[in-house]
């Protein structure tokens, strides 16, 4: 077989040709086809999975690549996404910076302010990619993230909501397109069946009567076609109306989302008006039970009270002297503000009015009875 392959121009595969070699253990895919390579975002040095398990299973360890002294951890190793490690590193850095600089154009008052914000974001990304003043750039990025943590979290939540809305809209469009295709397919099948049935009927008519299709049958056939076209247009209009209503609902949801908070050292942002804090719930509806004639103290001097504070038979039952203070003071000041003379005067006045009304009614009844006897 080997000689046949050589005769056909396909020579035997040599070790090292287009094979990935681990820089640590020097193993290659030629000898181990199932070998997997992993990278760590700290230094982006590639090594095989067996070397990762062997070196980093016991804990953090320095990178085994010569010239790299960074400390790596096993849980941060992951599978390589791009073939070029430079692209892998650039994508990770841009993703990390974009998670911090996540404002939109709608958060700024002018386009120039938004462009300045994008320029600052790109300068930070470029410095991290090219290794220009990395320490100062990292400190600046960390300080920005710490001072604007609430705004960043709000923007991330808003982005997630927009992403979910967009996914739902895309799914709805796909579903609507599938329904339209299904409806069109059913309509085509129905039209084909009707045409075949009509053709069969025409053949039967020609066979039996040997005459052409009458004008009435042609008009009926045109009516069927017109009805089908009208039904198709009605279905298409309903689909467009449903899609238009979904778009309006999404626009209303996007317009009702709250604005983001102001960001540190970013100019041109629109002011955010915070909602007033909610008042605490009052089950009594604003009615105050604080006494106005006295101030209840937490301690009163009296021999009996001293005995009640220290007597085990009283204290063991859970008796609280503050309840006694409150009840005693309430009973002592309960009569203040009540004027008996005024209340009695009002009562006598009301009783006198009622007696006069009763006497007047009795006299009227007597007078009415006498007049009735004279008349009779």
Phi, psi and omega in degrees: 000322180295319179294321179297319178296323179292324178294326179282358177095358179260095183288165180294145181286128181266145177299138178095349179277114180056032178252146175274131181243131177287127181289350182265303182260357177064022176278151183232163177291340179296321179271334182225088184295336182271010182290136178246140179254140179235154177231156179243131181297348180291317183228348179060036173268133185269137175207161185284163184293326179294324177292323177297315179295323183286324187267321191250009179289330182275353180141185180299145181209156178291155180296131182284353179287136182296132179090354178248121183247020181281145179274127184245154177237148187293324185291345181269353176289141180212168181286142182286132182270313181256151180291323179271123181291335177294319177293322177301315181292319181295320179296318179296318181293316179295324177294319180293320179290322181293333176291336179267311178270082187240030177275158180250170181295331180291346180277355184245152181282325182231160178290328179296318178297321178292322178294322176297322177296317178294324178295318177297321178296317181289325177296318177298317179295318181295320178297320179289325180288319185267358178073031181264113178051056187293317183298313179294322179294319178295319177296319179296318180294319179293320179295320178297317180294323181289321182282342182235037183296317182294318179295320180295317179295321178296318179294321177296319178296319178295320178296321178296318177297317179296321179295318178295321178296318179294319178296318178296320179296318179296318178296320178295320178295318179296318179296319179295320178296320177297318177296320179296319178295319179296317179296319179295321178296315178297321179295319179296317179297317179296319179296318179297318179296319179294321178295319178296318179296319178296319178296320178295317178298320179297318178297319178297320180294317178296322181293318184282315189252345180055038176231166179282166178293132181289165179294327179295319178294321178296320178294320178297321179295318177296324177295322177297316179296318179296321179296319179295316179296322177295318178297321178296316179297321179296317178296319179294320178295320177298319179296318179294320178296319179295317179295321179295321178294321177296319178296320178296318178298318179295320177296322177294320178295320179291323181288335181273357179290144184287149177285157184273161181285163181289142186256148182296128175060031175244121183265155176087010181282149177284142180292143181251123180266117181279146179288143180295145181293147180287140179285148179295148182287130179243107182291342182266004176066033177088001179283128182263133178254015178283126181295140182259347182261348182205165177242118183285123180264162181272351182209131177232140181271120177195140182301317181295324178293323177297321178293321180292331179287331186252349183285121181297326182294336178269316184289324183297330180282358180086018181289133181248122181292339180294327175295323177294317178302312184296315181293319181295315180293324179294319178291326181292322184257011183292331183275350181291137182090357178253117182254109187291320183299316180295320179294320179292321178298317178296322180293317178297321179297318179294319179296320179297320178295321180292321178297318179297321179293321179294317179297318179297318179294321179295318179296320179296321179294319179296314180298321179294326180288320180295316181298326181292323180292321180296319181296318180291000000 
